Amino acid sequence: MRRTLGTCYYPEHWPEEIWAEDARRMAEAGLTWIRIGEFAWARLEPSPGDLQFDWLDRAIEVLGQAGLKVVLGTPTATPPRWMADKHPDMFAVDAEGRPRGFGSRRHYCFSHQGYLAESRRITRLLAERYGRNPHVAAWQTDNEYGCHDTTISYSDAARTAFQRWLEVQFNGSIADLNAAWGNIFWSMEYSRFDQIGLPNLTVTEPHPAHVLAFRRFSSDQVVAYNRAQVEILRDHTDVPIAHNYMGRITDFDHYKVGGDLEIASWDSYPLGFLEDRVGADADHQRAYARQGDPDFQAFHHDLYRAVGRGRWWIMEQQPGPVNWAPYNPAPLPGMVRLWSWEAFAHGAEAVCYFRWRQAPFAQEQMHAGLLRPDSKDAPAMAEAQEVARELAEAPEVQPWTAPVALIFDYDAEWAWKTQPHGAGLSYFSLVFDHYKALRRAGLSVDILPSSTRDFTGRKLVLAPGLMHLPQGLKQALAVSGAQVVHGPRSGARDAHFSIPDPLPPALPGLDVTVARVESLRPDMPVPLAGGGAVTGYLEDLEGGAAVMLRTKDAAAVAVCEGSQIYCGGWLDADGLDRLVATACASAGLEVRDLPEGIRCRRTATEEFWFNHTDSDADTPAGHLPPAGLKRLLLG
């Protein structure tokens, strides 16, 4: 697999007389892929039925004649103003019952059948016209599902669809739903499915089983909406289809959406995410303000490699300051090159920079591109060109199975959101903390979905926080031959959010029971004997399994038996480093003591070293300057 570069281009934003010059400069810069069209519905159809595709025909031809490959996006993330007039009830509704409005993007509800029909129609028109175009070498469905909190809608359309969804889930038996949810509590029993509303605007907290079911339904609506477009495209084209996901957007199951696509892609904005989504403290944000968190991008690279079943891209890579975070600094010199190579180290096929030319108008006019608004090169252009030259001499990527795997599950994320049990606690943060500990130990990680049952080639598997732990996964992990780390809250609820009997975690071959749970104030950590602490969440453990980690008061925190470990606490960084070191020793894996901000990643043929700090660093791979990287060929 060859590694390639690209960019995002909006020919409808620029005079047609400069398109050919843009295309020439793109090709000379070493770019291959050009994404277009994903926001162009109003220009393609300025009024209902008035199709204006000629300009897009010419744009694709200009790009193709320059030797560039087009990724064509369906424009359904930005329905035009006339669409809102035609379907005034198409907008998503927030949890407070307020409809979202026109004037930005993603202004639709996934459950609205009229808008679904319009989306199918424009997708079919594009597919019929461009499905066999030799210059259109890939497609993108919509744009950034879930961005701006747009997955979950409390509209009338969503309520009706949710009732139908529940009826299917419970095979038409309202009695089964009442029993599964425990609706005898507070006299919440229903006699018909059409009595069930949406879990918002209740007097106090809504029923957790109701909330979790609504989150599962909302995810399924995204899956169905995406599938509707994919099925049409597949009737007219043989080229791969992708969607561009986002960082820390977890309101829908990306694995299920990805199951209908050939490629997973995501939009990587390291500096914006540091301020907006990482959850780091002020000292960490200041230290990495111009570099981005050392692990956040890598986590998503590994996640979307799993979503894409091995095939994944960066569809939008930050090339300079963005416009949407609380603060928007410029990257440290060299960081655009480092981010690009970091993606390739994790198996990306393509890295596409957002965007070609900075827009001088509208919401993103403060968002940098490869070119300034006056068409002169922006600082990132030189780094992109350097990456292109390096790629020309780099070997092809060979698939590789990492010996360490980490399970990430969207359903577990929804369960934690439904009942976090403590302010600020989330499943994503728990899993990300474990990932960071693995990276600090110099380990390369594969992320896996909870549907995985084959762990061949894995020496260590971590599965923290899987609140519903299916019996099949429990058994597969128990016999996997890998060292397995569970907890906390593993197996704490059944499929419909009730506490199971026997009590959790009920792991085969591991004698441990969670007798009681508590959440901890941020200013009340529980110290561990030997270093580190429990923060956020702590369980009382009973049973005969051997104790690995204790509190200073001698209470068991982590226990082990055979190849399985259960940790009943959310550990701080020092505690997790101890847990990972112990698990690696049992698994026969080497742990490296890496300097602050230094990370490594290997493939079948290469090992990459990255300096995410703004200072020189001495590493096991040698000296690295700020934002420096090294590629070492293996064997």
Secondary structure, 3 states (H helix, E strand, C coil): CCCEEEEECCHHHCCHHHHHHHHHHHHHCCCCEEEECCCCHHHHCCCCCCCCCHHHHHHHHHHHHCCCEEEEECCCCCCCHHHHHHCCCCCCECCCCCECCCCCCCCCCCCCHHHHHHHHHHHHHHHHHHCCCCCEEEEECCCCCCCCCCCCCCCHHHHHHHHHHHHHHCCCCHHHHHHHHCCCHHHCCCCCHHHCCCCCCCCCCCCHHHHHHHHHHHHHHHHHHHHHHHHHHHCCCCCCEEEEECCCCCCCCHHHHHCCCCEEEEEECHHHHHHHCCCCCHHHHHHCCCCCCCCHHHHHHHHHHHHCCCCEEEEEECCCCCCCCCCCCCCCCCHHHHHHHHHHHCCCCEEEECCCECCCCCCCCCCCCCECCCCCECHHHHHHHHHHHHHHHCCCCCCCCCCEEEECCHHHHHHHHHCCCCCCCCHHHHHHHHHHHHHHCCCCEEEECCCCCCCCCCCEEEECCCCCCCHHHHHHHHCCCCEEEECCCCCCCCCCCCCCCCCCECCCCCCCEEEEEEECCCCCCEEECCCCEEEEEEEEEECCCEEEEEECCCCEEEEEECCEEEECEEECHHHHHHHHHHHHHHHCCCCCCCCCCEEEEECCCEEEEEECCCCCEEECCEEECCCCEEEEECC
